[in-house]
């Protein structure tokens, strides 16, 4: 066992309102420079939909992530020989049309236009060429047409649906959509790291954050193709690749990342997980139907005495272990099993987990009156968000994983409604708890975390102790260290 620490995240999709406050906070802080106009390190997509960049989930087109090999997984993009052959021309890059041509406006026209009967307007011009363009797409273009046949019909996840389910998605009275915020997953087995010929991308050993060395980057852009989530971007002005850095400068001073801190719906949770690095290749090579549970098994119990002892031996500070014990991410992913990884079949072992969107409140209009009926929240069987569709997103088609999550979430809702409103029979709420495999104590825990948690409850930011990590790299004598010091004596810089 090789115990390492990984900063990890959970997004609760049931609470996302699609306001894009997170995207703007990130854009203002990190990507407001020339060459980054089209970069959205944080973006919010409408599902069903084609996403950003367009059809990023279609790996037959983009060739990102890993394939299951006989032993360890193989990079889907290409082997070393092909990398050398394609090093001056990468045929698997998303084109500008897959993103959008960034634009600004010729504001001078507002002041220099000749006098006339009409008000002058600022003409859109390309931020790349400086010439006038007709705006045809943007980073959240599908928001205005969410659920419509224009975007939803081309969603790659629709392949998992039956003809009847696909037909129902586009019925006006059943039209449904939900929001999917995305940032870099800071994977345990990142495709971008494996694809980079220059070795410019690495995982920080002390926290698992994936970064791009601007000194080493040679603009081969294999990282963009190798990332199946398309969360690495090319800065056309500097000739370097860039990506989400999980706001590590903020975290090192005890602050949450900008998109987390600004989230209006409080859907985001951040904490640290302990995992066994020796099993990363083993888990990545599991069959599709075992990937979700395999990734859970990779996460170690921070309360286990053997894990604590081994973590200290491997140079993990006891304060980091304490942070792992307080981590809301551990509760969501391992303890409650409510959060699932996005497209685990890409085999990158993403460290961003999602609580699937639950079915909306069921109601009807009769005689001009809005009636909630007997089933206030509906049932799993009547869900307008197909569990098969959600399973295609979060569990490689295994509906049982999604159904188990939804049943537990429904049980929490029904139990709290029985307590606070009293219009749900207690026997029914007890039966739902039994079916969901939960109990009143866990229901209360989940309710507190999802509905009432304050900043300290949602963000268990670990002490980064960068001075110790830097010292251990610069001073070889520190490696010997004091057996009880607990800091990172042997820095691990990716693999």
C-alpha positions, 0 to 999 in steps of 0.5 A, spaced: 500 500 500 502 506 497 498 512 501 497 518 497 493 524 498 488 527 493 484 534 493 477 532 491 470 535 489 463 533 489 458 537 485 450 536 487 447 537 481 440 537 484 442 544 486 445 547 480 441 553 477 445 554 471 447 561 473 454 561 471 456 565 477 462 560 477 464 560 470 464 568 471 468 568 477 473 563 474 474 567 467 475 574 471 480 571 475 484 566 471 482 567 463 481 574 462 488 575 458 489 575 450 489 568 448 484 565 453 478 568 451 475 562 449 477 558 455 472 556 460 476 552 465 469 552 469 463 551 464 456 549 465 453 545 460 445 543 459 444 536 459 441 533 454 446 536 450 452 536 446 457 540 451 463 544 450 467 543 446 461 540 441 461 533 442 467 532 447 464 526 450 465 522 443 471 519 444 471 516 437 472 523 434 477 526 439 480 519 442 481 521 449 482 517 455 485 510 456 483 503 453 482 497 457 489 493 455 491 486 457 495 488 463 495 496 464 490 500 460 493 503 453 492 510 451 487 511 446 490 517 442 496 513 440 502 509 442 509 512 442 511 511 435 505 514 433 506 520 437 513 521 434 510 521 427 504 526 429 508 530 433 508 536 428 501 535 426 496 532 431 490 530 427 485 529 433 485 536 436 478 540 436 477 545 431 475 552 433 468 551 430 468 545 436 469 551 441 467 558 438 471 563 435 472 568 440 469 575 439 469 582 442 465 589 439 468 595 436 466 599 441 469 605 437 463 605 432 458 607 438 462 614 438 465 615 431 458 613 427 455 619 423 449 622 426 443 619 423 436 617 425 438 610 428 442 609 434 449 606 432 451 599 435 458 596 436 459 591 431 462 584 433 469 582 431 473 576 432 478 576 437 483 572 433 483 576 426 480 582 428 475 582 422 468 582 423 464 576 424 457 573 425 456 570 431 454 563 431 456 559 437 458 560 444 460 556 450 453 556 453 449 556 447 445 550 448 442 554 454 437 558 450 435 551 447 436 546 452 432 540 451 430 541 444 432 537 438 437 542 436 442 540 441 439 534 446 438 530 440 445 529 438 447 528 445 452 522 445 449 519 451 442 518 447 445 512 444 443 508 451 436 510 450 430 506 447 426 509 441 421 510 446 425 514 451 428 518 446 421 520 443 419 522 450 425 527 451 422 531 446 415 531 448 413 538 450 410 536 456 415 532 458 421 536 456 426 536 461 433 538 462 439 539 468 445 543 468 452 539 468 458 544 471 465 541 469 472 543 471 478 539 470 477 532 474 485 532 477 484 525 475 488 519 478 490 516 472 490 523 467 490 522 460 493 529 459 499 526 463 500 520 459 499 524 452 504 529 453 511 528 449 515 533 453 513 531 460 510 538 461 504 536 465 504 533 472 501 531 478 503 535 485 505 529 489 502 533 496 495 534 493 494 531 486 493 537 483 494 536 475 498 542 473 502 544 466 509 547 466 509 553 462 517 552 462 517 545 459 510 546 454 512 545 447 505 546 444 505 539 441 497 539 444 497 532 445 494 533 452 488 536 449 487 530 445 489 525 451 484 529 456 477 525 454 474 531 458 477 536 454 479 541 460 486 542 457 486 549 452 491 551 448 493 559 448 494 561 441 497 568 444 503 564 448 503 558 444 502 554 451 497 549 454 493 551 460 488 548 464 484 549 471 489 549 477 484 548 482 485 555 485 491 552 489 494 559 491 487 560 494 487 553 497 494 554 500 491 560 504 485 557 506 480 559 501 476 555 497 477 555 489 473 561 486 468 557 483 466 553 489 466 560 493 462 564 488 457 558 487 450 561 489 446 554 489 452 551 494 452 545 490 460 544 491 464 540 496 471 540 497 476 535 501 481 531 501 481 523 500 487 518 501 488 513 496 492 507 495 497 509 489 499 502 488 492 500 485 491 505 480 493 501 474 489 495 477 483 499 477 484 503 471 484 496 467 477 493 470 472 491 466 467 497 465 461 494 470 466 494 475 469 501 474 465 505 479 465 500 485 473 499 483 474 506 484 470 507 491 475 501 493 481 505 491 479 510 497 482 508 503 478 509 510 482 515 514 479 512 520 482 506 519 489 505 524 493 501 519 491 506 514 493 512 518 500 508 520 501 507 513 500 514 511 504 517 516 510 512 514 509 515 507 510 522 509 503 524 510 502 530 515 497 528 521 493 534 519 492 532 512 489 525 515 485 530 520 482 533 514 481 527 510 477 525 516 473 531 516 472 531 508 465 532 506 467 528 499 469 522 503 462 522 506 459 523 499 463 518 495 465 512 500 460 513 506 453 514 503 455 512 496 451 518 493 456 521 488 459 518 482 464 519 477 463 522 470 464 517 465 468 512 468 469 508 462 475 513 460 479 510 465 482 516 468 479 515 475 476 522 475 477 525 482 470 530 481 464 526 483 457 528 481 450 527 485 446 525 480 440 530 478 433 527 482 427 527 478 423 534 479 417 535 483 411 531 480 404 535 479 399 536 474 393 542 473 386 540 473 380 545 473 385 550 472 388 549 479 395 546 480 395 540 484 401 536 487 397 529 488 399 524 492 406 523 490 409 530 491 416 528 489 413 522 484 417 515 484 423 512 481 419 509 476 416 516 474 422 519 473 423 524 467 430 524 467 431 517 465 436 513 469 439 509 463 441 516 461 444 518 468 447 511 468 450 513 461 453 519 464 456 516 471 456 509 471 458 506 464 450 504 463 449 501 470 442 503 472 443 500 479 448 505 481 444 511 479 437 508 482 441 506 488 443 514 489 436 516 487 432 511 492 437 514 498 435 521 496 428 520 495 428 517 502 431 523 505 426 527 502 420 523 504 423 522 511 424 530 512 417 531 509 414 526 514 418 530 520 417 537 518 410 537 514 407 531 516 403 529 510 407 523 509 406 517 513 411 515 517 410 507 515 412 509 508 418 513 510 421 508 514 419 503 508 423 507 503 429 508 508 429 500 508 429 500 501 434 505 500 439 501 505 439 507 510 437 509 517 434 515 521 441 517 523 444 517 516 438 521 513 439 526 518 447 527 516 445 527 509 440 532 510 445 537 514 450 536 509 446 537 503 441 543 505 444 546 511 452 546 511 456 552 512 462 554 509 466 549 514 462 544 512 462 544 505 470 545 504 475 541 508 481 545 506 487 541 508 493 544 510 498 544 504 504 546 508 508 548 501 514 550 505 515 543 507 514 540 500 519 545 497 524 544 503 524 536 502 525 537 494 531 542 495 534 539 501 536 532 500 538 531 508 530 532 509 529 526 506 532 522 512 528 527 517 525 525 524 521 518 524 515 522 527 515 528 523 510 526 518 511 531 513 513 529 506 520 527 506 519 523 499 516 528 494 512 524 489 512 528 482 506 524 478 508 518 475 
